[in-house]
Amino acid sequence: MLFDIAITIPENKRESLVKYFSIGVILIYIGVFIALYFMAEDPVSGWTISDWLINYTDGGFKRRGLLGNVLFYIQDVTGLKLQYQILIFQILGLSMILYGTLLCIRRYTIDLFYLCIMVSPYILLFPALTIRNAGRREMLLILIMLWYSFEKKSKLNDALLWFFYIVFLFIHELGFFFLPFLIWIHYSKWKKINVRYILSLVITAFICIGVVYFWGGSVNQGESLSILKSRGVVFQKENIFDLEYYFDFNFVLQYKLSFLVHVIELLIMIFQIGFYIYMFKRESLYTYICCNIICLFWVTPLYYLGIDWMRWNYIYSTLLFIVFTSLLNANTSGTMSFNNNQMKSSYLIFSGVFYLLILLHLQHDTMIKWIQTYFI
């Protein structure tokens, strides 16, 4: 039957499959970079730009303000427009994520299952599906996790992970809600629980969030837009300084079906990776289930505080993918290594339909906002 066909890739076709797979993804990302360039060229900026420009100049210390002042300093020294600085950071960050993700193909023993998960709209292809959310600051958190997953286990790398993560909390406090993933990747690397290290990470993270919450000002202290206008940045109606998104139950009720679909999509992503672990890495299944329960519990307040649920799903799924990849068998041969895991056609069909539905869902939400903005 159609759904019971075992899909196998002949050995002489595997290199070609990965080659064309990689070329296709790279071309997609080039398209994303072109779209980001046109957004940087637009004389009226929006969310993708404003997210990076929260700063301490307007009103002093505040949440998310660290990076904005760094960009101001670069502009003062080099004269480079803020929009182009952000574009450079976006292209470099997304390129590094793409390179690191594709590098996994050579670092680990893989199969068609793995490639199918990698190309998920909530992992590798997310920036292409919602340019408005491409190149946001969460890519720095993803890069921290990617970097640590590739590095050898050492106390120095543990210290650097600790340092990079704490700095990121002052770039965007959402990193706090994904703290269990750092603990999980650390455990996966060392195969043991380092209580002292975990406590130092958790306690410091709580202190940083406490400092941001109790002593940090709001994103816009009243002068942000005028300061940025003097630096050559003018915003459209939707920007983080004019409109901060918090949980609004009436808004959720208005679009309750869409929000419910986001929840279902995340659970299916967890199940999809979990199914692979159940089939081929069953010794890690118990850890996978327990750690996901902890991660879901920890991240839930973020879904209450902010309505960008597609972004939270993207971060969760991508960090989960990084941890999942670290559980695979390392490839030390120096050449690409495929295992003999067979994929049923039913899994491929299910994944294809699921990814298509995610695409339609994300684009549907985008079209609704576009129509409401320009026609209603």
Buried (B, 14 or more C-beta within 10 A) or exposed (E): EEEEBEEBBEEEEBEEBBEEBBEEBBEBBEEBBEBBBEBBEEEEBBBBBBBBBBBBBBBEEBBBBBBBBBBBEBBEEEEEBBBEBBBEBBBEBBBBBBEBBBEBBBBBBBBBBBBBBBBBBBBBBBBBBBBBBBBBBBBBBBBBBBBBBBBEEEEEBBEBBBEBBBBBBBBBBBBBBBBBBBBBBBBBBEEEEBEEBBEBBBEBBEEBBEBBEEEBBBBBBEEBBEBBEEBEBEBBEBBBBEEEEEEEEEEBEEBEEBBEBBEEBBEBBBEBBBBBBBBBBEEBEEBBBEBBEBBBEBBEEBBEBBBBBBBBBBBBBBBBBBBBBBBBEEBEEEEBBBBEBBBBBEBBEBBEEBBEBBBEBBEEBBEEEEEEEEEE
